[in-house]
Amino acid sequence: MSRAYNFSAGPSMLPESVLKKAAAEMLDYEQSGQSVMEMSHRSKVYDGIIKGTENLLREIMEIPDNYRVLFLQGGASSQFAMVPMNLMTKSGKADYILSGQFSTKAYQEAQMYGDVLAVASSKDENFSRIPAWDESKFRADADYFHICLNNTIYGTAFGKLPDTGDVPLVADISSCILSKPIDVSKFGLLYAGAQKNMAPAGLTIVIVREDLLGTPMEKTPSMFNYKLLSDNESMYNTPPCYSIYVCKLVLEWIKDEIGGLEKMAERNMKKASVLYDFLDSSSLFKGCAETASRSIMNVTFVTGSDELDSKFCKEAEAAGFVNLKGHRSVGGMRASIYNAMPPEGIDKLVAFMKEFEKENA
Ligand SMILES: *Cc1c(COP(=O)(O)O)cnc(C)c1O
């Protein structure tokens, strides 16, 4: 068996030890005589899995006690509507920073529900950097302020956070959750689709400050009502049971094998700098994101020639480096180097790029 180095933006690689453990437990989970795929979500054994996952997530992310953790479905994209439906209920206003395609989608979705303002945007520069913002433009009576912390498609990430005062900061952290420590107390709400850095697709995590749970807009579907979902401990209906279980294995991997989020961050920073250092010194390849806005999870780069870009992707794939083709809106290449990408995957990719550079100079 040979496993590829998979640079997919999501769904993406999972740690090999996690896949092995899931395989070993496939037919009989902890002497229950059942696979986790088969068991009732109301069973005692499953209760241990979902509670264990929440406890581990709280411990690893240091989530304060006044925050609830929800295990939902519908992807990060459902949160584009759920956030306004639940939070845009006082002034009916919300401010957004547009730093890429997902934050733009979130902004457009929110427009259906109230008075939504884009306070900053880097669209004119094809989102190659995090836009500068002017805090005097932020509306003090907004119900929340939305950002996307890591822009998966463009390979950019926020360094510092906007100061929103008393307005709750809401962040899409789909492609950077668990990549490094994050001060949860600075946010009113965090959400993430799990398929980038946590688990297989199907699970969406919401971390929300208790005081923001209240009465959603009229006619909000029950399945979109944070308060109802929270009161039912994410069991209003059947949760994505198997994805939650794999998420627990991933959290155990972070805690026991990596040693927590500080260590995870160190490892990720090292991995990213190997690739960026090469891009900065290369005569053929060039990074797309502005240096100060670079993401440590998604690295976008080009050769400057569409022809060479596709030749590179093709040859890389044949050599076992798969899913390097960039998003259609940026072109070129994108290496998504999430937590599960081992450091040697990057070392080998850079060696391959050097070889390609020599042959195509
Ligand atoms: C992948 C991604 C999304 C979309 O997630 P779905 O779970 O497919 O809805 C949204 N935001 C960011 C930042 C992403 O990386």
The ligand as an SDF file (V2000), in Angstrom:
LIG
                    3D

 15 15  0  0  0  0  0  0  0  0999 V2000
  -14.5230   24.9440    3.0860 C   0  0  0  0  0  0  0  0  0  0  0  0
  -14.9150   26.2300    3.6690 C   0  0  0  0  0  0  0  0  0  0  0  0
  -16.2620   26.6310    3.7340 C   0  0  0  0  0  0  0  0  0  0  0  0
  -17.3740   25.7930    3.1730 C   0  0  0  0  0  0  0  0  0  0  0  0
  -17.5810   24.7160    4.0030 O   0  0  0  0  0  0  0  0  0  0  0  0
  -18.7740   23.6720    3.7810 P   0  0  0  0  0  0  0  0  0  0  0  0
  -18.6380   22.8100    4.9880 O   0  0  0  0  0  0  0  0  0  0  0  0
  -18.4940   22.9710    2.4920 O   0  0  0  0  0  0  0  0  0  0  0  0
  -20.0500   24.4240    3.7410 O   0  0  0  0  0  0  0  0  0  0  0  0
  -16.5450   27.8350    4.3400 C   0  0  0  0  0  0  0  0  0  0  0  0
  -15.5870   28.6190    4.8260 N   0  0  0  0  0  0  0  0  0  0  0  0
  -14.2830   28.2720    4.7720 C   0  0  0  0  0  0  0  0  0  0  0  0
  -13.2640   29.1830    5.3360 C   0  0  0  0  0  0  0  0  0  0  0  0
  -13.9150   27.0690    4.1880 C   0  0  0  0  0  0  0  0  0  0  0  0
  -12.6140   26.7360    4.1290 O   0  0  0  0  0  0  0  0  0  0  0  0
  1  2  1  0
  2  3  1  0
  2 14  2  0
  3  4  1  0
  3 10  2  0
  4  5  1  0
  5  6  1  0
  6  7  2  0
  6  8  1  0
  6  9  1  0
 10 11  1  0
 11 12  2  0
 12 13  1  0
 12 14  1  0
 14 15  1  0
M  END
$$$$
